């Protein structure tokens, strides 16, 4: 007769940590950031077009401490290199607050059930 015991999984922290450093994890993070880049470009104001052309995706390795030790994690960052990017994102006395990156993050969190 078959046993009713359910199999269990016990993850190893060293294996999970190594997984977060692998090149395929970097590619997965970059793929999502490139999708976000397209959404941010579509949401950008189009007065001159410079702001929407200035989005870029750069690879990053983040130092995430775990149990008091530094651990490097692969990731990707969506940045805007325009001189006036902060004014467009946050607004100032002359420019309204467009919050392009903030709204793009909110859209992706909602689409992927993120918090």
Helices and strands as residue ranges (DSSP letters): H 13-19, H 23-43, H 50-53, E 55-63, E 72-80, H 85-90, H 100-111
